[in-house]
Amino acid sequence: MYLRLENLSKIFTSRDGGREVRAVDGVNLAIERGDFVTLLGPSGCGKTTTLRLIAGFEFPSQGRIVLDGRDIADEPPNKRDMAMVFQSYAIFPHLSVFENIAYGLKIKKIGGAQLRKQVGQALEMTELTGLENRQPNQLSGGQQQRVALARCLVMQPKVLLFDEPLSNLDAKLRVQMRSEIRRIQQDLGITSVYVTHDQDEAMALSDKIVVMSGGRIQQVGSAVEIYRRPANRFVADFIGRANFLPVSVRGREANGWRVGLAGIELVVDGAPAANFAVGSQALLLVRPESMRLRQQGEGRLTGRVERTAYLGSLAEYDVEMAGQRVAAVRYDPGESDLYPVGAQVGVELIEENLYLIPA
């Protein structure tokens, strides 16, 4: 593996010195060369501290950080051959676009034709050609973010780090910039580690997503694996919207687990590491889009519509079903797919999309 975190921990002492806080707790992670890996989780989960440990802005309390076969855990940031794109851009307001991008090269005593060549390549990659002489206050937020990215790319680092770089942009520009970041990363094949709390960002950008909570890794996988086959309830609840239906485990089949729900039986996929005992209780993960509302009498389950919201491209429902309130979504709904509050409906679950997790 190109970049490895081995039993990495960071312990901070509280201000009064009375207790220790494990911001990062025994993290093990292997990243292949050229991968785009996102650390995802809520505030306080340890993702930013992990990134700062990789960058060298913090030093680990224990563990190793191995880059291309070399342990760099005790090395300062300028010796790690990495570059970071910050949330605040951190570009110099008194320097032009060209001067901002060239700054790191000048520190390395690179000048002349070589400097102009590398800056020109970075300008082209980030689509800033023609803006070289502008000042930062003459740029839009998206253009300033491109300057920050170009300033990192021009250094040709082994690893590119991103600390929530899009959080200051509006929603439309965030979508545009994440596409640009992914395009550039794939074109260059540069190993990248990205921190965000935005699930859509993580799913759109990443080869691998690392979901964290309480300083520990909860699951590592592709967007499909994390969404469709979460390791536990925290991951399932954090990634997208989720319904959790209590079910009884009735047996193991060749293609999954047989479970009982509100008088019917379903055969569903389940977490590979979980050994569900027959007769035990478990939770059935049902994404809202995997619930289909039908006319009364047409589904295997029945429910009552408690809330409805028509949003054009989709319709959202809250449905009282099997003794609890669940969410359902219908994309591109026709008029026949719309049900008013109070309507009695049939409910069909798309079995191949369901997933069993421990209670």
C-alpha positions, 0 to 999 in steps of 0.5 A, a space after each residue: 500500500 502507498 499510504 498506511 496508517 497503523 494503529 494511529 492514535 491522538 490523545 489530547 489533555 483537557 484544559 484542566 488536565 483532569 482527563 484525556 480525550 482520544 480524538 483518534 483511537 487506533 485507526 488502521 487504514 491502507 490507501 493505494 497509489 492514485 486512490 481518492 479516499 474520503 474521511 466522512 463523519 459528524 463533527 468531533 468524529 476524528 476525521 480532521 485530526 486524522 488528516 492533520 496527523 497525515 499532514 504533520 500538523 499534529 504528531 501521533 500519540 502512538 502509531 505509524 504513518 507510512 508513505 511509499 515505504 517510509 515512516 513519516 510520523 515524526 517528520 515536519 510537514 515540509 518533509 512529507 511531500 504533501 500539499 493541503 487545500 484548506 477550507 479557507 483557501 488561505 491564498 495571499 491577498 497581496 499577490 496575483 494569481 500567478 504569484 500565489 501559485 508560484 509561491 511554493 516553487 520560489 521557496 524551493 528555489 525553483 525559478 525561470 523557465 521551469 517555474 513558468 512551465 509548472 505554473 502554466 501547467 497548473 493554470 491550465 489544469 485548473 482552467 485559470 489560464 488568462 487570470 494570471 495577473 488578477 488579484 484575489 479580490 477580483 476572483 469569485 469564490 470558485 476561482 479562489 478555490 481553484 487558485 488554492 488547488 493550483 498552488 498545491 498541484 504545482 508542487 507535484 506532491 505525492 499526496 494531496 490533502 483536502 480539509 473541507 475545501 467546498 464548505 464556503 461555496 454555495 450549493 451549485 458551485 459546490 457541485 461544479 467544483 467537486 466535479 472539477 476536483 475529481 476530474 483533475 485528480 483522475 487526470 493526474 492519478 494523484 493519491 488524495 485524502 479528503 475530509 468532509 461531513 457532506 455525504 453527497 460530496 463523499 459519494 460523488 468523489 471517492 474511490 473509498 469512503 472511510 466512515 468515522 465515529 468517536 475517533 474510530 473507523 466504522 467502515 471502509 468501502 465504496 459508495 455502493 458498499 457503504 450505502 447498500 451494505 452498511 456495517 452497523 446502524 450508525 453507518 446506515 443512519 449517517 449515509 442517506 435516509 434510513 428506516 429501521 424495522 424490527 424483524 425476527 430471524 427465522 432461518 438461513 437461506 442460500 441467498 440470505 436470511 429469512 425474516 418475519 415482519 408484520 405477518 409476512 416473510 422476506 429473504 434478505 441480504 445481511 452483514 457478512 460478519 453478523 451471525 444472526 441466531 434463529 429466533 433473535 431480533 434484528 433490524 431491517 434497513 429499508 431505504 425510503 426509495 425501496 418502499 413502493 406505495 400502492 393502492 389499498 389491497 395491492 401490497 403485501 403490507 398495509 399502511 396509512 399516509 401521515 404526511 405527503 410532500 410533492 416536490 416535482 421530481 419526487 414525492 415524499 411520504 411518512 407512512 404509519 406501517 407495522 407499528 411505526 412511522 416510516 419514510 417513503 420516496 417516489 421519484 418522477 411521480 405521476 398523478 396516480 402515484 400521489 396519495 393524500 394524508 389519511 389514505 390507506 395504502 398497500 406497501 411493497 418492499 423491494 427485497 433485493 435492496 433490503 439489508 439486515 443488521 444487528 439490533 
